Amino acid sequence: MKKSFLYFICSVSAMGGLLFGYDWVVIGGAKPFYEEFFQIAHDPVMQGVAMSTALVGCLIGAMVAGALADKYGRKPLLITAAVLFTTSAIMTGLFDDFTLFNIARFIGGIGIGVASALSPMYIAEVSPANIRGRLVSLNQMTIVLGILAAQVVNMLLAKETSDVAGMAWNLEWGWRWMFWAETVPAALFLVMAFFIPESPVFLAMKTAAAEAQHTQQKAGLGELMERRYGKVLLLGLVIAVFQQWCGTNVIFNYAQEIFVSAGYNVDGMFINIVITGIANVVFTFVALYTVEKWGRRSLMLIGACGLGLIYLTLGTCYYFGVTGVFMVALVVAAISCYAMTLGPITWVLLSEIFPDRVRGIAMATCTFALWVGCCTLTFTFPSMNAALGSSGSFWIYSAICLCTFVYLFRACPETKGKSLAELEKELTV
């Protein structure tokens, strides 16, 4: 396969990550306005519902992605994800009813769940070992570009909140256009997905099954639970859940609360959100250049320890009432640390550590666990923040990071430069 074509098909697959990032974060900028529109601004439970509905869809999408990908192929599932993204983008901004709004978000969430499982897996299966980590990290790069795109679009569409007419526009139309803007990249992904080939791993599995006259059945969840996969499955589940429970993603989804607590108004919030988005992109580029040099294990350990210390400091500053630019700097440091470590490396490891036979169901299982972690994190933050304050919340995230550092130090192997076949022999009991 020519390198130019390889980069093309990996980039197309990674567009699922771009839409994942946009759809996941756009709601954070729209939040101050749709909450007023739907009259839930003072209802923490309904706020949690609005933020978590898409994540429930993620659970469904991730849960079915592996089995469907093993049965029908990776390419059809990527096309399906593109259809779901396009449909959700149109519907979310269209509805005036809160229930229908959440249904639209749920549909988009299914797309996120499918794309988050399939895009890195597809890239890993078409990539040579010496650049596999960098190409899989490309998926994370498109995720953070999607996040930044959502943040910039939100800032550009939001009118000055101190202006009565501007605020009225935000409440009626601004939040709608924030969702509708996703239609353009979603439609582009839908068209381009038809031009990529099927994964060679899937084709080989299909051919082998045909030659065996269907005596070899596709691996299911029961086989994944066998003892020989026990350690690697536990590692995958811990890595997946930790990427969410480390707490960084609440900064994107609850930027309003985070920056208001740091002394900023809504207009200042949008500027600070874009700053964090830029840091997210810049340090994901750093990950692209370090993943094959420093290795996956080292970057995961740096991320866990670094975030633990940053959150410990951030929580302490909130406790003593520190406000202003120093708090923004700490938030940017957390995003930067996450962007060059846990953000991309989680997907690299999950796409590498499982054998071919169970990779589809294993990726689906771990991605499902990841979105369970994200859903619980997102739903509980408003109530936890109200009960413990920002200081207590970030202290909890710090403890999670430092405890997971200890586990990863003992259990996480190095996978750089090794073929998927070599890793299968090494990691399977």
HUHU-V143409 format. One line per field, one symbol per residue. ss: DSSP state (H for helix, E for strand, C for the rest). phi: phi as a letter, one per 20 degrees, with the letter a starting at -180 (. if undefined). burial: + if it has 24 or more other C-alpha atoms within 12 Angstrom, else -. A space follows every 50 residues. Layout:
ss->???
phi->???
burial->???
//
This chain:
ss->CCHHHHHHHHHHHHHHHHHHHHHHHHHHHHHHHHHHHCCCCCCHHHHHHH HHHHHHHHHHHHHHHHHHHHHHCHHHHHHHHHHHHHHHHHHHHHCCCHHH HHHHHHHHHHHHHHHHHHHHHHHHHHCCHHHHHHHHHHHHHHHHHHHHHH HHHHHHHCCCCCCHHHHHHHHHHHHHHHHHCHHHHHHHHHHHHHHCCCCH HHHHHHHHHHHCCCCCCCCCHHHHCCHHHHHHHHHHHHHHHHHHHCCCHH HHHCHHHHHHHCCCCHHHHHHHHHHHHHHHHHHHHHHHHHCCCCCHHHHH HHHHHHHHHHHHHHHHHHHCCCCCHHHHHHHHHHHHHHHCCHHHHHHHHH HHCCCHHHHHHHHHHHHHHHHHHHHHHHHHHHHHHHHHHHHHHHHHHHHH HHHHHHHHHHHCCCCCCCCHHHHHHHHCC
phi->.ffffgffffffgffffffgffffdgffffgfeffffelcfdcgffffff fdgffffgffgffeffffffedofggffffgfffffffgfffeeedefff gffffffffgffffffeefffffffddfffcffffffgffffffffffgf ffggffefegffeffffffgfecgffffffffgfffffffffffdeefff fffffffffffelmfdeffdffffefgfdgffffgfffgfffgeffnfff fffcggffeffeodefffgfffffgffffgfgefggfgedfeeenfffff fffffffgfffffffffffemfcnfffffffffffffffecfgffgffff fdfefgfdfffffffffgfffffffffffeggffffedmfffffffffff ffffgfffgedeeedfmdffffffffdef
burial->-----++++++++++++++++++++++++++++++-++-----+-+++++ +++++++++++++++++++++++++++++++++++++++++++++--+-- +++++++++++++++++++++++++++++-++++++++++++++++++++ +++++-+++-+-----+--+++++++++++++++++++++-++--+++++ ++--++-----------++++--+----+-++++++++++++++++++++ ++++++++++++---+++++++++++++++++++++++++++-+++++++ ++++++++++++++++++----+---++++++++++++++++++++++++ +++++++++++++++++++++++++++++++++++---++++++++++++ +++++--+---+++++++++--++--++-
//
